[in-house]
Amino acid sequence: METSGALSLSDLMKPARVKLNLTGKNRDAVLEELVDVIPEVQTEPGARETLLKALHEREQLHSTGIGDGVALPHARNALVGLVDRPVIVFGRHAGGVPYGAIDGQPAHLFFLIVAPSVTQHLAVLARISRVLRDPKLRQNLLSALTVNQILGAVAEAESKMYG
């Protein structure tokens, strides 16, 4: 992790939380696939439904599709007490799914964010949003063949941006 104390995406992203071949045909199906990767959700009865409900409510307010084929599904405080540090689940959908993004493009790259506090939630959201502005990173995420290539691309983009 960085010496500045900022939450490093590289530290928060784990190989077990990367899904390179999402198959859902719509937003809700993709959200379910992403949520099913979080171990804390599997061990706590009701947590999966609570998180999915919170994510759906957030999407009803305004789509988390940010454009350029990227979506950042998140819900503040959806799993209070279940996670003790932020969780990021990365998913990639080859065909893309309609996500209500501002540019009308389907989403191919998904970063699901769950955090134990609003402060951490906003910090992770801001950091991901900033790093994903780099078109080279988005292209690397689309073309990566392995989980390690995904994690490496994020680490490289992050180190260029934050030093």
C-alpha positions as CSV (number, residue, x, y, z in Angstrom):
1,M,0.0,0.0,0.0
2,E,1.1,3.5,-0.6
3,T,2.9,5.5,2.1
4,S,0.4,8.3,1.8
5,G,-2.2,6.1,3.4
6,A,-4.5,6.2,0.4
7,L,-6.4,3.1,-0.4
8,S,-4.5,1.4,-3.2
9,L,-6.6,-0.4,-5.8
10,S,-3.8,-2.9,-6.3
11,D,-4.0,-3.9,-2.7
12,L,-7.8,-4.1,-2.7
13,M,-8.1,-6.2,-5.9
14,K,-7.7,-9.9,-5.3
15,P,-7.3,-12.6,-8.0
16,A,-10.4,-14.5,-6.6
17,R,-12.5,-11.4,-7.1
18,V,-11.8,-11.1,-10.9
19,K,-14.3,-12.5,-13.4
20,L,-13.0,-12.3,-17.0
21,N,-16.1,-13.9,-18.6
22,L,-19.3,-12.5,-17.3
23,T,-22.3,-14.0,-19.1
24,G,-25.3,-12.1,-17.8
25,K,-27.6,-10.7,-20.5
26,N,-28.6,-7.6,-18.6
27,R,-27.6,-5.3,-15.8
28,D,-29.3,-7.3,-13.0
29,A,-27.8,-10.6,-14.1
30,V,-24.3,-9.1,-14.2
31,L,-24.8,-7.6,-10.7
32,E,-25.7,-11.0,-9.4
33,E,-22.5,-12.5,-11.0
34,L,-20.3,-9.9,-9.4
35,V,-21.9,-10.2,-6.0
36,D,-21.5,-13.9,-6.0
37,V,-17.7,-13.5,-6.1
38,I,-17.6,-11.8,-2.6
39,P,-16.8,-14.5,0.0
40,E,-18.3,-12.4,2.9
41,V,-21.7,-12.5,1.1
42,Q,-21.6,-16.3,0.7
43,T,-21.2,-16.9,4.5
44,E,-23.8,-14.5,5.8
45,P,-27.5,-15.3,5.3
46,G,-29.4,-12.5,3.7
47,A,-26.2,-10.5,2.8
48,R,-26.5,-11.3,-0.9
49,E,-30.1,-10.1,-1.1
50,T,-29.3,-7.0,1.0
51,L,-26.4,-6.1,-1.3
52,L,-28.3,-6.8,-4.5
53,K,-31.3,-4.7,-3.2
54,A,-28.9,-1.8,-2.3
55,L,-27.2,-2.0,-5.8
56,H,-30.5,-2.0,-7.6
57,E,-31.8,1.0,-5.5
58,R,-28.6,2.8,-6.4
59,E,-29.0,2.1,-10.1
60,Q,-32.6,3.4,-9.9
61,L,-31.3,6.7,-8.7
62,H,-28.8,7.1,-11.5
63,S,-26.9,4.5,-13.6
64,T,-23.4,3.8,-12.4
65,G,-22.4,3.3,-16.0
66,I,-19.8,6.1,-16.4
67,G,-19.3,5.8,-20.2
68,D,-16.4,4.4,-22.3
69,G,-17.8,0.9,-21.6
70,V,-17.3,1.2,-17.8
71,A,-19.7,0.7,-14.9
72,L,-18.9,1.2,-11.3
73,P,-21.8,-0.5,-9.4
74,H,-21.7,0.5,-5.7
75,A,-23.9,1.0,-2.8
76,R,-22.9,2.9,0.3
77,N,-23.0,1.0,3.6
78,A,-24.8,-1.9,2.1
79,L,-22.8,-4.5,4.1
80,V,-22.1,-2.6,7.3
81,G,-20.2,-4.9,9.7
82,L,-19.6,-7.5,7.0
83,V,-16.5,-6.2,5.4
84,D,-13.7,-4.5,7.4
85,R,-12.0,-3.0,4.4
86,P,-13.2,-2.1,0.9
87,V,-13.8,-4.9,-1.5
88,I,-13.5,-4.5,-5.3
89,V,-14.8,-7.1,-7.7
90,F,-13.7,-6.7,-11.3
91,G,-15.7,-8.2,-14.1
92,R,-15.5,-8.2,-17.9
93,H,-18.3,-8.9,-20.3
94,A,-17.1,-9.5,-23.9
95,G,-20.4,-8.6,-25.6
96,G,-21.2,-5.8,-23.2
97,V,-24.6,-5.1,-21.6
98,P,-26.9,-2.1,-21.8
99,Y,-26.2,-0.1,-18.6
100,G,-27.8,3.3,-19.0
101,A,-24.4,5.0,-19.4
102,I,-24.3,8.7,-20.2
103,D,-22.7,7.9,-23.7
104,G,-25.3,5.2,-24.4
105,Q,-22.6,2.6,-24.9
106,P,-22.9,-0.9,-23.4
107,A,-20.7,-1.7,-20.4
108,H,-17.9,-4.2,-20.8
109,L,-15.8,-3.4,-17.7
110,F,-17.3,-3.5,-14.2
111,F,-15.8,-2.5,-10.8
112,L,-18.2,-3.4,-8.0
113,I,-17.3,-1.5,-4.9
114,V,-18.3,-2.4,-1.3
115,A,-16.8,-0.4,1.6
116,P,-17.3,-0.4,5.3
117,S,-17.5,3.4,5.6
118,V,-18.7,6.3,3.5
119,T,-15.2,7.8,3.6
120,Q,-13.5,4.7,2.2
121,H,-16.4,4.2,-0.3
122,L,-15.8,7.7,-1.7
123,A,-12.0,7.4,-1.7
124,V,-12.1,4.1,-3.7
125,L,-14.8,5.4,-6.1
126,A,-12.7,8.5,-6.8
127,R,-9.5,6.6,-7.3
128,I,-11.1,4.1,-9.7
129,S,-12.8,6.8,-11.6
130,R,-9.5,8.7,-12.0
131,V,-7.4,5.7,-13.1
132,L,-10.1,4.6,-15.6
133,R,-9.8,7.9,-17.4
134,D,-6.7,6.5,-19.1
135,P,-7.8,4.9,-22.4
136,K,-4.7,2.7,-22.4
137,L,-5.8,1.1,-19.1
138,R,-9.3,0.5,-20.4
139,Q,-7.9,-1.1,-23.6
140,N,-5.5,-3.3,-21.5
141,L,-8.4,-4.4,-19.3
142,L,-10.4,-5.4,-22.4
143,S,-7.5,-7.3,-24.0
144,A,-6.0,-9.0,-21.0
145,L,-6.0,-12.8,-21.2
146,T,-5.3,-13.6,-17.5
147,V,-6.3,-12.4,-14.1
148,N,-2.6,-11.4,-13.4
149,Q,-2.6,-9.2,-16.5
150,I,-5.7,-7.4,-15.2
151,L,-4.1,-6.9,-11.8
152,G,-0.9,-5.8,-13.4
153,A,-2.6,-3.3,-15.7
154,V,-4.4,-1.7,-12.8
155,A,-1.1,-1.6,-10.7
156,E,0.8,0.0,-13.6
157,A,-1.8,2.7,-14.3
158,E,-2.1,3.4,-10.6
159,S,1.7,3.8,-10.1
160,K,1.9,6.1,-13.2
161,M,-0.9,8.3,-11.8
162,Y,0.0,8.3,-8.1
163,G,3.7,7.5,-8.1
